Amino acid sequence: MFDAFDIRYKGLKLVPSRSAAYEMSRLGLDLSDCKEILEKGYSPRRRAKDTEEKWLDRGNKTYNVVIIKSYNYLFDEEVWIIKHVGTFTRK
């Protein structure tokens, strides 16, 4: 059965932070869009340990997602916290 709230990346659940949830709603994105960006995107720069950033080009826009590995006590498991979701126009 498909659970819209159990979207996983590299075996860990994706959980948006409050600010990332706001950014996602402003851009019209959901967790499955973030998963697609993470799976199909590319890493523009090196980040700290347990942190990933991926960019995905669509038309003249580039979407980016930043995630951090953390432990969630509500789910009692390690998760990816979505820290930031954004977009910018390429020149």
matplotlib code that plots the C-alpha trace (Angstrom):
import matplotlib.pyplot as plt

x = [0.0, 1.3, 1.6, 2.0, 3.7, 6.2, 8.4, 12.0, 15.3, 18.3, 16.1, 15.4, 12.1, 12.0, 10.6, 10.3, 11.2, 8.6, 10.4, 11.0, 7.3, 6.4, 9.0, 7.5, 4.0, 5.1, 6.7, 3.9, 6.1, 5.4, 7.6, 7.6, 8.9, 11.7, 12.5, 12.7, 15.1, 17.3, 17.4, 17.8, 19.7, 23.4, 25.6, 26.8, 29.2, 30.6, 28.6, 29.2, 29.0, 25.4, 24.3, 23.4, 22.4, 21.0, 20.1, 17.8, 17.4, 13.9, 13.6, 15.3, 14.8, 17.0, 15.4, 17.5, 16.9, 19.1, 18.7, 20.4, 20.5, 19.0, 17.2, 13.4, 12.0, 8.4, 9.1, 11.9, 14.3, 16.9, 15.4, 16.4, 15.2, 14.5, 16.2, 15.7, 13.8, 14.3, 14.5, 16.3, 16.5, 19.6, 21.1]
y = [0.0, 3.5, 5.9, 9.6, 10.4, 7.5, 8.8, 7.4, 8.4, 5.9, 3.9, 6.7, 8.6, 12.2, 14.6, 18.4, 21.0, 23.7, 26.2, 23.6, 22.7, 26.4, 26.6, 23.5, 24.8, 28.2, 26.4, 23.9, 20.9, 17.9, 15.1, 13.0, 16.0, 16.4, 12.7, 13.1, 16.1, 14.1, 11.0, 12.6, 15.8, 16.5, 17.7, 21.3, 21.4, 19.5, 19.7, 18.7, 15.1, 13.7, 16.6, 16.5, 19.1, 18.3, 20.5, 19.5, 21.6, 22.0, 24.4, 27.7, 26.9, 25.0, 23.4, 22.6, 20.5, 20.4, 17.4, 16.5, 13.0, 13.0, 10.8, 11.3, 10.2, 10.3, 7.7, 6.1, 5.9, 7.8, 10.1, 12.8, 16.2, 18.5, 21.7, 23.8, 23.7, 26.5, 27.5, 30.0, 31.0, 30.2, 32.8]
z = [0.0, -0.9, 2.0, 0.9, 4.2, 4.1, 1.2, 1.6, 0.2, 0.6, 2.9, 5.4, 5.7, 4.4, 7.0, 6.1, 8.7, 9.4, 7.2, 4.4, 4.5, 4.0, 1.1, -0.5, -0.4, -1.8, -4.7, -5.2, -4.4, -2.3, -0.7, -3.9, -5.9, -3.3, -3.6, -7.4, -7.1, -4.6, -6.8, -10.3, -9.3, -9.0, -6.2, -6.8, -3.9, -1.0, 2.3, 5.9, 7.0, 7.0, 4.8, 1.1, -1.4, -4.8, -7.8, -10.6, -13.8, -15.3, -18.2, -17.2, -13.5, -11.1, -8.0, -4.9, -1.8, 1.3, 3.7, 7.0, 8.5, 12.0, 14.6, 15.0, 18.3, 17.1, 14.4, 16.5, 13.5, 11.6, 9.0, 6.5, 7.6, 4.6, 5.7, 2.6, -0.7, -3.3, -6.9, -8.9, -12.6, -14.6, -16.9]

ax = plt.figure().add_subplot(projection="3d")
ax.plot(x, y, z, "-o")
ax.set_aspect("equal")
plt.show()
